[in-house]
């Protein structure tokens, strides 16, 4: 498949176009042997590696405007994310959006995206452990997000983590247990 500007060209198989933004996060962290730190490097490749085996069935517009740990993400970064997604959404008006994001501030970014894209399906996903260390969790979460958007759910912002997909506000990070689960503040 030939690509230009991150857009898959010449797809005739009926696959759904998907906008996939990779912002870095834990999923993309790599071990830096010089000091033993886990770092997010520009040009993160974990999501592309995960999806390589399904590439023939996917029509993805890849975006990578920000590449960092979510704890380092600023409101200016979120503005860049919205601007980049807005441009992609103009090119692909019916495409759902999947965002690979760090788990610490994905809810904040989800809130911003819910304001920017109220009529579109947006799913944020990531991983509690780097793909380089635990490829299974990252692959499950990304696959869950992509499968969910292809099922054509209602517009809204969702989180796809730890085997669950829920609307924004209904999943939260359990730091003690190391997974995402139903929100304890969710109304009954």
Backbone as numpy.savetxt, mean C-alpha at the origin, in Angstrom:
# Nx Ny Nz CAx CAy CAz Cx Cy Cz
5.91 -7.58 -20.84 5.07 -6.41 -20.84 5.96 -5.19 -20.84
5.74 -4.29 -21.76 6.51 -3.06 -21.83 5.81 -2.00 -21.00
6.60 -1.18 -20.35 6.02 -0.10 -19.57 6.65 1.23 -19.96
5.87 2.28 -19.76 6.35 3.63 -19.97 5.75 4.47 -18.86
6.60 5.21 -18.15 6.15 6.06 -17.05 5.35 5.27 -16.01
5.71 4.00 -15.81 5.07 3.20 -14.79 3.70 2.67 -15.15
3.24 2.90 -16.38 1.91 2.45 -16.78 2.07 1.23 -17.67
1.37 0.17 -17.33 1.39 -1.03 -18.16 0.75 -0.70 -19.51
1.39 -1.10 -20.58 0.91 -0.81 -21.92 0.41 -2.08 -22.60
-0.62 -1.95 -23.39 -1.05 -3.04 -24.26 -1.72 -4.20 -23.58
-2.35 -4.02 -22.43 -3.04 -5.12 -21.77 -4.35 -5.39 -22.49
-4.55 -6.61 -22.92 -5.78 -6.99 -23.60 -6.50 -8.14 -22.90
-6.03 -8.51 -21.74 -6.57 -9.68 -21.06 -7.74 -9.36 -20.13
-8.17 -8.12 -20.10 -9.29 -7.76 -19.26 -8.94 -7.53 -17.81
-7.64 -7.52 -17.46 -7.28 -7.31 -16.06 -7.65 -5.89 -15.64
-8.03 -5.76 -14.39 -8.44 -4.48 -13.84 -7.21 -3.59 -13.63
-7.28 -2.34 -14.09 -6.17 -1.44 -13.78 -6.18 -1.11 -12.30
-5.00 -1.07 -11.70 -4.84 -0.76 -10.29 -3.71 0.24 -10.15
-3.93 1.26 -9.35 -2.87 2.20 -9.01 -2.23 1.68 -7.73
-0.94 1.41 -7.76 -0.24 0.91 -6.58 0.87 1.89 -6.23
0.76 2.48 -5.05 1.78 3.40 -4.57 2.57 2.72 -3.47
3.88 2.75 -3.60 4.77 2.19 -2.58 5.47 3.35 -1.89
5.18 3.56 -0.60 5.78 4.67 0.14 6.91 4.23 1.07
7.30 2.97 1.00 8.39 2.49 1.86 7.83 1.67 3.01
8.06 2.14 4.23 7.55 1.44 5.40 8.34 0.20 5.75
7.94 -0.44 6.83 8.63 -1.62 7.32 8.71 -2.72 6.27
7.65 -2.89 5.48 7.64 -3.93 4.44 8.91 -3.85 3.59
9.40 -2.63 3.35 10.55 -2.41 2.48 11.89 -2.27 3.20
11.92 -2.40 4.51 13.17 -2.21 5.22 14.18 -3.30 4.87
15.44 -2.86 4.80 16.56 -3.77 4.50 17.61 -3.64 5.60
18.31 -4.73 5.81 19.39 -4.74 6.80 20.60 -4.01 6.25
21.12 -3.06 7.03 22.33 -2.34 6.64 23.47 -2.89 7.49
24.38 -3.67 6.89 25.41 -4.36 7.66 26.44 -3.44 8.32
26.58 -2.23 7.85 27.57 -1.32 8.43 27.27 -1.04 9.90
25.99 -0.80 10.21 25.65 -0.49 11.59 24.54 -1.39 12.16
24.07 -2.34 11.38 23.06 -3.27 11.86 21.65 -2.72 11.88
21.46 -1.56 11.27 20.14 -0.94 11.28 19.26 -1.48 10.15
17.94 -1.40 10.37 16.98 -1.69 9.31 16.56 -0.34 8.74
16.72 -0.17 7.43 16.46 1.11 6.79 15.59 0.94 5.55
14.88 2.00 5.21 14.13 2.04 3.96 14.99 2.79 2.96
15.28 2.14 1.85 16.11 2.76 0.82 15.23 3.20 -0.34
15.54 4.33 -0.96 14.80 4.74 -2.16 14.83 3.63 -3.21
13.75 3.54 -3.97 13.65 2.50 -5.00 13.34 1.14 -4.42
12.59 1.13 -3.33 12.24 -0.13 -2.66 11.65 -1.11 -3.66
12.00 -2.37 -3.52 11.61 -3.39 -4.49 10.78 -4.53 -3.94
10.45 -4.51 -2.67 9.75 -5.65 -2.07 8.42 -5.92 -2.76
7.59 -4.91 -2.96 6.27 -5.12 -3.58 6.42 -5.66 -5.00
7.36 -5.14 -5.75 7.58 -5.65 -7.12 8.01 -7.11 -7.09
8.85 -7.45 -6.14 9.30 -8.85 -6.01 8.12 -9.75 -5.65
7.30 -9.32 -4.72 6.14 -10.11 -4.30 5.22 -10.38 -5.49
4.99 -9.36 -6.30 4.01 -9.46 -7.39 4.58 -10.01 -8.70
5.86 -10.31 -8.72 6.48 -10.80 -9.96 5.77 -12.06 -10.50
5.35 -12.95 -9.63 4.73 -14.19 -10.09 3.32 -13.97 -10.64
2.71 -12.82 -10.35 1.35 -12.54 -10.84 1.34 -11.42 -11.88
2.50 -10.97 -12.30 2.61 -9.82 -13.20 1.78 -9.98 -14.47
1.70 -11.18 -15.00 0.96 -11.39 -16.25 -0.53 -11.16 -16.10
-1.03 -11.15 -14.88 -2.45 -10.95 -14.62 -2.78 -9.59 -14.00
-1.78 -8.75 -13.86 -1.98 -7.46 -13.21 -1.69 -6.32 -14.17
-2.45 -5.26 -14.05 -2.27 -4.04 -14.83 -2.06 -2.91 -13.83
-0.81 -2.74 -13.40 -0.50 -1.84 -12.30 0.21 -0.59 -12.79
-0.26 0.54 -12.30 0.41 1.82 -12.46 1.21 2.02 -11.17
2.52 1.80 -11.23 3.38 1.88 -10.04 3.78 3.31 -9.75
3.65 3.72 -8.51 4.06 5.06 -8.07 4.97 4.93 -6.86
6.03 5.71 -6.81 6.94 5.70 -5.67 7.41 7.12 -5.35
6.49 8.03 -5.01 6.89 9.42 -4.80 7.59 9.69 -3.46
7.37 8.81 -2.48 7.96 8.94 -1.15 8.44 7.56 -0.76
9.61 7.48 -0.16 10.12 6.17 0.27 10.80 6.36 1.62
10.02 6.08 2.69 10.58 6.28 4.03 9.79 5.49 5.06
10.36 5.41 6.24 9.66 4.84 7.37 8.49 5.76 7.70
7.35 5.21 8.05 6.19 6.07 8.28 6.35 6.98 9.49
7.20 6.63 10.44 7.45 7.53 11.57 8.12 8.82 11.11
8.78 8.78 9.96 9.45 9.96 9.41 8.57 10.72 8.43
7.37 10.21 8.16 6.49 10.84 7.18 5.91 12.12 7.74
5.88 13.15 6.90 5.37 14.46 7.29 4.08 14.77 6.54
3.42 15.85 6.95 2.23 16.29 6.22 2.62 16.71 4.80
3.81 17.24 4.62 4.29 17.58 3.26 4.41 16.31 2.41
4.88 15.21 3.01 4.94 13.93 2.29 3.55 13.48 1.88
2.59 13.65 2.78 1.21 13.26 2.46 0.64 14.11 1.33
1.03 15.36 1.26 0.62 16.21 0.14 1.21 15.69 -1.17
2.46 15.24 -1.13 3.08 14.65 -2.32 2.35 13.37 -2.71
1.98 12.57 -1.74 1.25 11.33 -2.00 -0.08 11.64 -2.68
-0.83 12.59 -2.14 -2.12 12.96 -2.72 -1.95 13.50 -4.14
-0.95 14.35 -4.35 -0.73 14.91 -5.68 -0.38 13.82 -6.69
0.47 12.90 -6.31 0.86 11.81 -7.20 -0.32 10.89 -7.50
-1.10 10.57 -6.48 -2.28 9.73 -6.69 -3.33 10.45 -7.52
-3.48 11.74 -7.33 -4.46 12.52 -8.12 -4.11 12.48 -9.60
-2.83 12.63 -9.90 -2.40 12.56 -11.30 -2.68 11.17 -11.88
-2.35 10.13 -11.14 -2.60 8.76 -11.60 -4.10 8.51 -11.75
-4.90 9.05 -10.85 -6.35 8.87 -10.91 -6.95 9.54 -12.14
-6.35 10.64 -12.57 -6.82 11.27 -13.82 -6.52 10.38 -15.03
-5.37 9.70 -15.00 -5.02 8.79 -16.10 -5.88 7.55 -16.10
-6.27 7.11 -14.91 -7.03 5.87 -14.74 -8.22 6.13 -13.84
-9.26 6.74 -14.39 -10.38 7.20 -13.56 -11.14 6.10 -12.83
-11.09 4.88 -13.28 -11.85 3.81 -12.63 -10.97 2.88 -11.79
-9.68 3.17 -11.71 -8.76 2.26 -11.01 -8.82 2.46 -9.50
-8.92 1.36 -8.75 -8.78 1.46 -7.30 -7.32 1.72 -6.96
-7.08 2.10 -5.71 -5.73 2.46 -5.26 -5.31 1.55 -4.12
-4.08 1.03 -4.21 -3.46 0.28 -3.12 -2.21 1.05 -2.73
-2.04 1.29 -1.43 -0.88 2.03 -0.93 -0.12 1.14 0.05
1.15 0.86 -0.27 2.04 0.18 0.66 2.60 1.27 1.57
2.42 1.09 2.88 2.72 2.17 3.83 3.24 1.58 5.12
4.00 2.33 5.85 4.43 1.90 7.18 3.25 1.84 8.13
3.33 0.95 9.09 2.18 0.68 9.96 1.97 1.73 11.05
2.99 2.48 11.42 2.84 3.41 12.53 1.95 4.60 12.22
1.94 5.07 10.97 1.14 6.24 10.64 0.20 6.00 9.45
-0.07 4.75 9.13 -0.95 4.47 7.98 -2.36 5.00 8.22
-2.81 5.02 9.46 -4.15 5.54 9.74 -4.20 7.03 9.43
-3.17 7.78 9.81 -3.15 9.22 9.50 -3.18 9.45 7.99
-2.38 8.71 7.25 -2.40 8.84 5.80 -3.75 8.43 5.25
-4.35 7.39 5.81 -5.70 6.98 5.40 -6.72 8.08 5.60
-6.61 8.82 6.69 -7.52 9.94 6.92 -7.38 11.00 5.84
-6.13 11.30 5.46 -5.88 12.28 4.41 -6.44 11.77 3.08
-6.23 10.50 2.79 -6.71 9.93 1.52 -8.23 9.86 1.48
-8.87 9.67 2.63 -10.34 9.62 2.63 -10.92 10.99 2.26
-10.24 12.05 2.62 -10.67 13.39 2.23 -10.39 13.66 0.76
-9.25 13.19 0.27 -8.83 13.47 -1.10 -9.57 12.61 -2.13
-9.98 11.38 -1.75 -10.58 10.44 -2.71 -11.85 9.82 -2.15
-12.88 10.61 -1.89 -14.09 10.08 -1.25 -14.89 9.12 -2.13
-14.68 9.13 -3.43 -15.47 8.27 -4.33 -14.66 7.11 -4.92
-13.55 6.81 -4.31 -12.67 5.77 -4.85 -12.34 4.78 -3.75
-12.09 3.54 -4.14 -11.64 2.52 -3.20 -10.13 2.67 -3.02
-9.69 2.86 -1.77 -8.28 3.00 -1.43 -7.99 2.00 -0.31
-6.96 1.18 -0.50 -6.57 0.21 0.52 -5.12 0.44 0.90
-4.87 0.63 2.18 -3.52 0.75 2.70 -3.11 -0.58 3.30
-1.87 -0.97 3.02 -1.34 -2.21 3.56 0.14 -2.03 3.86
0.70 -2.96 4.57 2.11 -2.90 4.92 2.49 -4.19 5.62
3.46 -4.11 6.51 3.89 -5.30 7.23 4.49 -4.89 8.57
4.35 -5.76 9.52 4.95 -5.54 10.85 6.43 -5.92 10.84
6.81 -6.79 9.91 8.20 -7.22 9.78 8.64 -7.01 8.33
9.90 -6.65 8.11 10.38 -6.43 6.74 10.25 -7.67 5.86
9.94 -7.46 4.60 9.89 -8.54 3.62 11.20 -9.32 3.61
12.30 -8.61 3.75 13.63 -9.24 3.74 13.77 -10.26 4.88
13.07 -10.04 5.98 13.14 -10.94 7.13 12.01 -11.96 7.13
10.80 -11.53 6.80 9.63 -12.41 6.80 8.81 -12.13 5.54
9.12 -12.81 4.44 8.40 -12.53 3.19 6.93 -12.95 3.21
6.55 -13.84 4.09 5.18 -14.35 4.10 4.19 -13.27 4.50
4.41 -12.60 5.62 3.47 -11.59 6.09 3.27 -10.50 5.03
4.36 -9.99 4.48 4.27 -8.93 3.48 3.49 -9.40 2.25
3.76 -10.62 1.80 3.08 -11.16 0.62 1.58 -11.36 0.89
1.25 -11.86 2.06 -0.17 -12.07 2.41 -0.90 -10.72 2.44
-0.32 -9.74 3.10 -1.00 -8.44 3.22 -1.17 -7.76 1.86
-0.13 -7.77 1.03 -0.24 -7.15 -0.29 -1.22 -7.92 -1.17
-1.16 -9.24 -1.13 -2.11 -10.05 -1.90 -3.54 -9.83 -1.45
-3.74 -9.71 -0.15 -5.06 -9.44 0.40 -5.60 -8.11 -0.12
-4.76 -7.09 -0.12 -5.18 -5.76 -0.60 -5.53 -5.80 -2.09
-4.71 -6.45 -2.89 -4.97 -6.51 -4.32 -6.21 -7.34 -4.63
-6.41 -8.43 -3.94 -7.62 -9.23 -4.15 -8.87 -8.47 -3.75
-8.77 -7.74 -2.66 -9.92 -6.97 -2.19 -10.33 -5.91 -3.21
-9.39 -5.14 -3.74 -9.79 -4.09 -4.69 -10.35 -4.68 -5.98
-9.91 -5.88 -6.35 -10.43 -6.49 -7.57 -11.85 -7.03 -7.39
-12.28 -7.18 -6.15 -13.65 -7.61 -5.88 -14.64 -6.44 -5.98
-14.14 -5.26 -6.35 -14.95 -4.06 -6.56 -15.79 -3.68 -5.35
-15.13 -3.44 -4.21 -15.87 -3.03 -3.02 -16.37 -1.59 -3.15
-17.15 -1.19 -2.19 -17.66 0.19 -2.15 -16.49 1.16 -2.00
-16.72 2.38 -2.44 -15.72 3.43 -2.25 -15.47 3.61 -0.76
-14.25 3.97 -0.44 -13.87 4.21 0.94 -12.41 3.87 1.13
-11.90 4.13 2.32 -10.52 3.80 2.65 -10.54 2.61 3.60
-9.71 1.63 3.28 -9.65 0.38 4.04 -8.20 0.10 4.44
-8.04 -0.73 5.48 -6.74 -1.26 5.85 -6.77 -2.76 5.59
-5.69 -3.29 5.01 -5.55 -4.73 4.78 -4.30 -5.19 5.53
-4.53 -5.78 6.70 -3.43 -6.19 7.56 -3.81 -7.45 8.34
-2.85 -8.31 8.56 -3.01 -9.47 9.45 -4.21 -10.32 9.09
-4.46 -10.51 7.78 -5.54 -11.37 7.33 -6.92 -10.73 7.31
-7.00 -9.44 7.63 -8.29 -8.74 7.66 -8.27 -7.53 6.75
-9.42 -7.21 6.17 -9.62 -5.95 5.46 -10.83 -5.30 6.11
-10.64 -4.08 6.61 -11.71 -3.36 7.30 -11.66 -1.89 6.92
-12.80 -1.22 6.98 -12.80 0.22 6.75 -11.89 0.93 7.75
-11.35 2.06 7.33 -10.51 2.89 8.19 -11.23 3.12 9.51
-10.52 2.93 10.60 -11.09 3.10 11.93 -11.53 1.81 12.58
-11.59 0.72 11.80 -12.05 -0.55 12.37 -10.92 -1.55 12.60
-9.69 -1.19 12.24 -8.51 -2.00 12.55 -7.50 -1.10 13.24
-6.77 -1.67 14.18 -5.71 -0.90 14.83 -4.51 -1.79 15.08
-3.38 -1.13 15.22 -2.13 -1.83 15.47 -2.04 -2.21 16.95
-1.85 -3.50 17.21 -1.63 -3.99 18.56 -0.12 -4.12 18.73
0.49 -3.14 19.33 1.94 -3.09 19.45 2.48 -4.20 20.37
1.72 -4.57 21.38 2.18 -5.60 22.31 2.20 -6.99 21.65
1.21 -7.27 20.83 1.09 -8.58 20.20 1.74 -8.63 18.81
1.96 -7.48 18.18 2.63 -7.43 16.88 1.74 -7.78 15.70
0.47 -7.36 15.75 -0.43 -7.59 14.63 -1.52 -6.53 14.64
-2.33 -6.48 13.58 -3.49 -5.61 13.52 -4.73 -6.40 13.85
-5.63 -5.80 14.62 -6.87 -6.47 14.97 -8.00 -5.47 15.03
-9.21 -5.96 15.29 -10.37 -5.05 15.38 -10.11 -3.94 16.40
-10.56 -2.76 16.03 -10.37 -1.58 16.87 -11.14 -1.71 18.18
-10.48 -1.40 19.27 -11.14 -1.47 20.58 -12.09 -0.29 20.78
-11.93 0.77 19.97 -12.79 1.93 20.10 -13.94 1.91 19.09
-14.06 0.81 18.36 -15.11 0.68 17.36 -16.47 0.66 18.03
-17.43 1.44 17.50 -18.77 1.42 18.09 -19.42 0.04 17.98
-20.21 -0.32 18.97 -20.87 -1.65 18.99 -22.03 -1.69 18.05
